[in-house]
């Protein structure tokens, strides 16, 4: 499997089942680079972001493979959830005056940085991934949202 597909597969597969591990703060700009790759604030798209990172053909091929391993409904739910999590984290970061800088990382380099952002103790953690991109507090706030976008505090 080529490196681009491998990175995409790892990101998609592991983020679909986030763990509850603690996270670290990073000011690397990877969160901003991911949002830029996905179309920017207000128009972020998971599919567009992955397409920007590994190419649209590889993204569509991988989404088809995921659909064949699971269901279209499960794949679409993952995409909608990821879109929501990124958009909600961006909004909450703004409310909490958290700066999410962009970086010059694009394409394969961004894919590697995103994977590394989620590594914790040698394994990938969805919680570590999002907490690194948006800060642990912002990610904790996003995780409190349940059903219909209502905050439950």
PECORUR-V245363 format. One record per pair of residues at least 12 apart in sequence whose ideal C-beta (glycine too) atoms are under 10 Angstrom apart, sorted by sequence separation. I is the first residue (numbers start at 1). J is the second residue. D is the distance in whole Angstrom. If there is no record, write none. Layout:
i=(I:I)
j=(J:J)
d=(D:D)
//
This chain:
i=(34:37:38:47:50:51:63:66:117:118:120:127:130:131:141:36:37:38:39:46:47:50:63:66:116:117:118:119:126:127:130:35:37:38:115:117:118:34:37:38:63:114:117:118:33:34:36:37:47:63:116:117:127:46:34:114:33:34:113:114:33:50:15:46:47:50:46:49:100:12:45:46:49:100:11:46:47:48:100:46:47:98:99:45:46:49:98:11:12:44:45:46:96:100:11:44:46:96:98:44:46:93:98:44:45:85:89:93:96:8:11:44:45:89:92:93:96:7:8:11:44:90:92:95:38:43:82:86:89:90:93:94:8:9:38:41:42:44:85:89:92:93:96:4:7:8:41:44:88:89:92:93:95:7:8:12:86:91:92:6:38:42:82:85:86:90:92:93:4:5:9:13:38:41:42:85:89:92:93:4:5:8:12:16:40:41:88:89:91:92:3:4:7:8:11:12:35:88:91:2:34:35:41:53:55:89:90:92:4:5:8:9:12:13:41:53:54:55:88:89:92:4:5:8:12:16:35:52:53:54:85:88:89:4:8:31:35:52:53:87:88:2:5:6:9:13:53:54:86:5:9:53:54:85:88:4:8:16:31:32:52:53:84:85:16:31:41:52:53:92:5:53:85:1:16:17:49:50:53:84:88:16:31:40:12:15:18:88:50:13:16:35:37:49:84:12:15:16:34:36:12:15:18:31:32:33:35:36:32:33:34:37:31:32:33:34:36:37:12:15:29:30:31:32:33:36:37:11:29:30:31:32:33:34:27:29:30:31:33:27:28:29:30:32:33:37:27:29:36:37:28:29:30:27:29:33:34:28:33:34:37:34:30:33:34:33:30:31:34:29:30:28:30:31:26:30:28:28:26:26:24:23:23:34:24:21:23:22:31:35:15:19:21:30:31:34:35:11:18:21:33:34:7:10:14:19:31:32:21:23:26:30:31:32:4:7:8:11:15:21:22:23:30:31:4:7:10:11:14:19:21:23:24:28:29:31:3:6:7:10:19:20:21:22:23:26:27:28:8:11:18:19:20:21:22:23:25:26:4:7:8:11:17:18:19:20:21:23:24:25:26:31:3:7:10:18:19:23:24:26:27:3:6:14:15:17:18:19:22:23:25:26:14:15:16:18:19:21:23:25:13:14:15:18:23:24:25:14:15:18:23:24:25:11:23:10:15:22:23:11:14:15:23:23:11:18:20:18)
j=(46:49:50:59:62:63:75:78:129:130:132:139:142:143:153:49:50:51:52:59:60:63:76:79:129:130:131:132:139:140:143:49:51:52:129:131:132:49:52:53:78:129:132:133:49:50:52:53:63:79:132:133:143:63:52:132:52:53:132:133:53:79:46:78:79:82:79:82:133:46:79:80:83:134:46:81:82:83:135:82:83:134:135:82:83:86:135:49:50:82:83:84:134:138:50:83:85:135:137:84:86:133:138:85:86:126:130:134:137:50:53:86:87:131:134:135:138:50:51:54:87:133:135:138:82:87:126:130:133:134:137:138:53:54:83:86:87:89:130:134:137:138:141:50:53:54:87:90:134:135:138:139:141:54:55:59:133:138:139:54:86:90:130:133:134:138:140:141:53:54:58:62:87:90:91:134:138:141:142:54:55:58:62:66:90:91:138:139:141:142:54:55:58:59:62:63:86:139:142:54:86:87:93:105:107:141:142:144:57:58:61:62:65:66:94:106:107:108:141:142:145:58:59:62:66:70:89:106:107:108:139:142:143:59:63:86:90:107:108:142:143:58:61:62:65:69:109:110:142:62:66:110:111:142:145:62:66:74:89:90:110:111:142:143:75:90:100:111:112:151:65:113:145:62:77:78:110:111:114:145:149:78:93:102:75:78:81:151:114:78:81:100:102:114:149:78:81:82:100:102:79:82:85:98:99:100:102:103:100:101:102:105:100:101:102:103:105:106:82:85:99:100:101:102:103:106:107:82:100:101:102:103:104:105:99:101:102:103:105:100:101:102:103:105:106:110:101:103:110:111:103:104:105:103:105:109:110:105:110:111:114:113:110:113:114:114:113:114:117:113:114:113:116:117:113:117:116:117:116:117:117:117:118:129:120:118:120:120:129:133:114:118:120:129:130:133:134:111:118:121:133:134:108:111:115:120:132:133:123:125:128:132:133:134:107:110:111:114:118:124:125:126:133:134:108:111:114:115:118:123:125:127:128:132:133:135:108:111:112:115:124:125:126:127:128:131:132:133:114:117:124:125:126:127:128:129:131:132:111:114:115:118:124:125:126:127:128:130:131:132:133:138:111:115:118:126:127:131:132:134:135:112:115:123:124:126:127:128:131:132:134:135:124:125:126:128:129:131:133:135:124:125:126:129:134:135:136:126:127:130:135:136:137:124:136:124:129:136:137:126:129:130:139:140:129:139:143:143)
d=(10:4:8:6:8:10:6:8:5:8:9:7:7:10:9:9:8:9:9:9:8:8:10:10:10:9:9:9:10:9:8:8:8:7:9:9:7:6:4:9:10:7:4:9:9:10:8:6:7:8:9:6:8:10:9:9:10:8:10:8:9:9:10:8:6:9:5:9:8:9:8:8:9:7:10:9:9:10:9:4:9:7:10:10:5:8:5:10:8:9:7:10:10:9:7:6:9:8:8:10:7:9:6:10:9:9:7:6:7:6:8:5:10:10:8:7:6:9:10:9:6:10:9:9:9:9:10:8:7:8:9:10:7:10:8:9:8:10:6:4:9:5:8:10:7:5:8:7:9:9:5:10:9:7:9:9:8:9:9:9:7:8:10:10:8:9:10:9:8:7:10:10:10:5:10:9:5:5:10:4:9:6:7:9:10:8:9:7:10:6:9:7:10:7:10:8:7:10:9:9:7:9:10:10:9:8:10:10:10:5:9:6:10:8:8:8:8:10:8:5:9:5:9:5:6:9:9:7:6:8:9:5:10:9:9:8:6:7:7:10:10:8:7:10:8:9:9:10:9:6:8:5:6:6:6:9:10:8:8:9:8:5:9:9:9:8:9:10:10:10:9:10:9:10:9:10:9:9:8:8:8:5:8:10:9:8:10:10:10:10:8:7:10:9:8:7:9:9:9:5:9:7:9:10:9:10:8:9:5:9:9:9:5:5:6:10:10:7:9:9:10:9:8:4:5:8:9:9:8:9:9:6:8:9:8:4:9:9:5:9:8:5:6:10:7:6:7:3:9:9:6:8:7:10:7:9:7:8:5:10:9:9:7:7:6:8:5:9:9:9:6:7:8:8:10:5:9:8:10:7:9:10:9:10:8:10:7:8:10:9:10:10:5:9:9:6:10:7:9:8:9:10:7:9:9:8:8:9:8:7:10:7:3:10:8:9:7:6:8:10:9:10:6:5:6:4:9:6:7:8:4:6:7:8:10:9:7:9:7:6:9:8:9:8:5:9:10:9:10:10:10:5:9:5:8:8:8:5:7:8:10:8:10:7:6:6:6:8:7:7:8:9:8:6:9:3:6:3:6:10:9:9:9:9:8:7:5:8:8:6:10:9:4:10:8:9:10:9:10:6:9:8:5:8:10:10:6:6:10:8:9:8:9:8:5:7:6:8:10:10:8:8:7:9:8:10:9:9)
//
